[in-house]
Amino acid sequence: MPPQFQSPEVSAFATAIFFILRDYGLTVLLLLLGVVSYGLLSPHKDIEHIREGNTAAALSYGAVVLGLAIPLAAQMAPSTSPVDIIIYGVAAMAIQLLVFRLVIDILLLRGLPQRVQEGDIGAAGVLAAAKLATSLIFAAALAG
Protein backbone atom coordinates (compact mmCIF):
# COMPACT_ATOMS: atom_id res chain seq x y z
CA MET A 1 0.00 0.00 0.00
CA PRO A 2 1.58 3.36 -1.03
CA PRO A 3 2.13 5.89 1.75
CA GLN A 4 -0.42 8.67 2.02
CA PHE A 5 1.27 12.06 1.63
CA GLN A 6 -1.80 14.25 2.03
CA SER A 7 -3.85 14.62 5.14
CA PRO A 8 -7.62 15.10 4.83
CA GLU A 9 -7.15 18.73 5.88
CA VAL A 10 -4.66 19.44 3.09
CA SER A 11 -6.88 17.69 0.58
CA ALA A 12 -9.92 19.73 1.68
CA PHE A 13 -7.92 22.95 1.48
CA ALA A 14 -6.64 22.09 -2.00
CA THR A 15 -10.21 21.56 -3.12
CA ALA A 16 -11.61 24.69 -1.45
CA ILE A 17 -8.89 27.22 -2.37
CA PHE A 18 -10.19 27.61 -5.92
CA PHE A 19 -13.66 28.54 -4.66
CA ILE A 20 -12.26 30.85 -2.00
CA LEU A 21 -10.14 32.73 -4.54
CA ARG A 22 -13.00 32.87 -7.05
CA ASP A 23 -15.42 34.36 -4.52
CA TYR A 24 -12.76 36.75 -3.23
CA GLY A 25 -11.91 37.89 -6.75
CA LEU A 26 -15.55 38.50 -7.66
CA THR A 27 -16.11 40.49 -4.49
CA VAL A 28 -12.99 42.61 -4.99
CA LEU A 29 -14.10 43.28 -8.57
CA LEU A 30 -17.50 44.44 -7.27
CA LEU A 31 -15.74 46.65 -4.74
CA LEU A 32 -13.63 48.24 -7.46
CA LEU A 33 -16.73 48.83 -9.58
CA GLY A 34 -18.47 50.41 -6.59
CA VAL A 35 -15.54 52.70 -5.81
CA VAL A 36 -15.24 53.78 -9.44
CA SER A 37 -19.00 54.33 -9.63
CA TYR A 38 -18.90 56.48 -6.51
CA GLY A 39 -16.11 58.55 -8.04
CA LEU A 40 -18.12 59.05 -11.21
CA LEU A 41 -21.39 59.84 -9.42
CA SER A 42 -19.93 62.25 -6.91
CA PRO A 43 -19.89 65.89 -7.98
CA HIS A 44 -16.77 66.33 -5.83
CA LYS A 45 -13.48 65.36 -7.38
CA ASP A 46 -12.25 63.41 -4.35
CA ILE A 47 -9.25 61.77 -6.02
CA GLU A 48 -8.10 65.13 -7.35
CA HIS A 49 -8.37 66.66 -3.87
CA ILE A 50 -6.50 63.71 -2.37
CA ARG A 51 -3.69 64.15 -4.89
CA GLU A 52 -3.51 67.79 -3.84
CA GLY A 53 -2.94 66.68 -0.23
CA ASN A 54 -6.44 67.15 1.18
CA THR A 55 -6.43 64.86 4.23
CA ALA A 56 -10.15 65.41 4.87
CA ALA A 57 -10.97 64.17 1.36
CA ALA A 58 -8.75 61.12 1.90
CA LEU A 59 -10.51 60.30 5.18
CA SER A 60 -13.93 60.66 3.60
CA TYR A 61 -13.01 58.61 0.51
CA GLY A 62 -11.41 55.93 2.68
CA ALA A 63 -14.73 55.61 4.51
CA VAL A 64 -16.44 55.12 1.15
CA VAL A 65 -14.11 52.24 0.31
CA LEU A 66 -14.67 50.61 3.71
CA GLY A 67 -18.37 51.43 3.58
CA LEU A 68 -18.71 49.60 0.28
CA ALA A 69 -16.56 46.65 1.41
CA ILE A 70 -18.50 45.94 4.62
CA PRO A 71 -21.81 44.93 2.99
CA LEU A 72 -19.96 43.08 0.24
CA ALA A 73 -18.17 40.99 2.86
CA ALA A 74 -21.43 40.36 4.70
CA GLN A 75 -23.20 39.18 1.57
CA MET A 76 -20.28 37.07 0.36
CA ALA A 77 -20.18 34.92 3.51
CA PRO A 78 -23.59 33.23 3.07
CA SER A 79 -23.47 33.17 -0.75
CA THR A 80 -23.65 29.77 -2.36
CA SER A 81 -22.53 30.56 -5.91
CA PRO A 82 -20.82 33.18 -8.08
CA VAL A 83 -24.25 34.21 -9.40
CA ASP A 84 -25.39 34.77 -5.81
CA ILE A 85 -22.34 36.96 -5.15
CA ILE A 86 -22.90 38.99 -8.31
CA ILE A 87 -26.65 39.52 -7.79
CA TYR A 88 -26.43 40.46 -4.12
CA GLY A 89 -23.16 42.33 -4.64
CA VAL A 90 -24.58 44.55 -7.38
CA ALA A 91 -27.70 45.17 -5.28
CA ALA A 92 -25.56 45.99 -2.24
CA MET A 93 -23.42 48.43 -4.24
CA ALA A 94 -26.46 50.16 -5.73
CA ILE A 95 -28.15 50.55 -2.35
CA GLN A 96 -24.97 51.75 -0.64
CA LEU A 97 -24.23 54.27 -3.37
CA LEU A 98 -27.78 55.58 -3.10
CA VAL A 99 -27.53 55.83 0.68
CA PHE A 100 -24.14 57.56 0.50
CA ARG A 101 -25.11 60.04 -2.14
CA LEU A 102 -28.74 60.81 -1.52
CA VAL A 103 -29.37 60.19 2.14
CA ILE A 104 -26.07 61.15 3.73
CA ASP A 105 -24.52 63.73 1.41
CA ILE A 106 -27.70 65.51 0.34
CA LEU A 107 -30.47 64.99 2.89
CA LEU A 108 -28.92 64.32 6.30
CA LEU A 109 -25.51 65.92 6.29
CA ARG A 110 -26.03 68.68 3.77
CA GLY A 111 -22.99 70.89 3.43
CA LEU A 112 -20.50 68.45 4.93
CA PRO A 113 -19.18 67.16 1.59
CA GLN A 114 -18.34 70.73 0.58
CA ARG A 115 -16.57 71.30 3.89
CA VAL A 116 -14.57 68.11 3.31
CA GLN A 117 -13.45 69.45 -0.07
CA GLU A 118 -12.29 72.58 1.77
CA GLY A 119 -10.14 70.42 4.06
CA ASP A 120 -12.33 70.32 7.21
CA ILE A 121 -11.16 67.19 9.09
CA GLY A 122 -14.06 67.37 11.55
CA ALA A 123 -16.60 67.30 8.75
CA ALA A 124 -14.74 64.39 7.15
CA GLY A 125 -14.83 62.48 10.42
CA VAL A 126 -18.58 62.92 10.79
CA LEU A 127 -19.18 62.01 7.15
CA ALA A 128 -16.93 58.95 7.45
CA ALA A 129 -18.71 57.81 10.62
CA ALA A 130 -22.12 58.18 8.97
CA LYS A 131 -21.01 56.16 5.94
CA LEU A 132 -19.49 53.41 8.05
CA ALA A 133 -22.50 53.27 10.38
CA THR A 134 -24.96 52.87 7.52
CA SER A 135 -22.70 50.21 6.00
CA LEU A 136 -22.61 48.20 9.21
CA ILE A 137 -26.39 48.36 9.57
CA PHE A 138 -26.87 47.34 5.95
CA ALA A 139 -24.37 44.50 6.35
CA ALA A 140 -26.35 43.17 9.30
CA ALA A 141 -29.52 43.29 7.19
CA LEU A 142 -27.77 41.35 4.43
CA ALA A 143 -26.43 38.75 6.83
CA GLY A 144 -29.99 38.41 8.16
N, C-alpha and C positions, 0 to 999 in steps of 0.2 A: 504494500500500500504506500503510495507516494506521500511524503510529508506535506502537511497543510501549511502554506506560508501566509495565508491571510486569515485574520480573525473575523468573526461575524461583524464586528464593529467596523473594521476597515472595509469590508465588502459592502456594508450598508452605506458607509460614507461615499465610497466610490460610485455607488448607484445614485445617491441623492445629490451629489455636488453639481451635476449638470442642471438639475431642476432648481437648485438654489441659485446658481449663477444666472440662469435664464430669468427667473422671477426678479432677481436683483437688477439685472440689466434692463428689463422692461420698466421697472419702477424708476430707475435713475433716468431713463429716457423720458418718462412722463414728467419727472421733476424738471428736467431741462426744458421741456416744452412749456411747462407752467411758468418757469422763470422768464423764459423768452417772451411768452404771451403777456406776462405782467409788464415787462419792459416796453412792449409795443402798445399796450393799452393805457399805460400811465402817461398823463400829460407832462409829468416831470421827467426830466432826463437824468435819472438817478445815476446811471453808469458814468455819464459825463461829469456829474458833480463829484462822484467818488474819485475819478481820475484827477480832478482838480484839488483833491485833498479834503473834501467835505466829510468829516467824521460822522456827523449827524446822518447824512445820506447813507453812509456805509452801514451804520447801525440799523437804520430803518430797512434798507434793502436786505441786510442779513436776516432780519426778522421775517421778511417775505420768503426767503429761501427756506428757513426753518419752518415757517408757517405752512408752506406748501408740502414739505417733507413729512410733517407729523401725520396728517390724514392719509397720505400715501402709505406710510409704514403701517398704520392701523388697518388699512384695507387690504394690504398685501398679506398680512399674517393669516387671516382666515380664508383667503382665496384658494380655490381648488384647481384653477387652470389659468393659462395665459389670457384667455378671452375674459375671464373673470377679472383679472388684474387690469386689463385694458378698459373694460366697461366701467368698473367702479373707479378706476384711476382717472379716467377722463371726466366722469361725473364729479369726483372729488375736486379736481382742478377747476372745473367750471364754477362750482359752488364757492370754493375758496376765493377765486378771483373776483366773483361777484361780491362776496362779503367784504373783501379787502377794499375794493374800489368804491362800491356804492355805499355800503353800510358804514364802514369805518371812515374812509377818507372824505366822503361827501356828507353823509347824514349825521353821524355821531361826533366825529372829531374834526369838524369843518375848520379849516385854517391851519391845522397842524402840518399837513404835507408841505404847505408853502413855507412854514417856519423851519421845517427840516431842510428844505432847499437853501434857506438862508443860514444854515449852520447851527440851529438851536438844538443842542444835545438833549435838553429836557423834553422838548416836543418829540424828538426821535425816540426817546425812552418810553414815553407814553404811547406813541404810535406802535412801537415794537411790542410792548406789553399787550396792547389790544389785539394785535394780529396773532400773537402767540396764544393768547387766551382763547380766542375764537377757534383757532386751530385745534387746541386740546379738546375743547368741547365737541367740535365736529368729529374729531378722531374717536372720541368715546361713543358718539352716535353711530359711527361706522362699525365700530367693534361690537356694538350692540350686545 
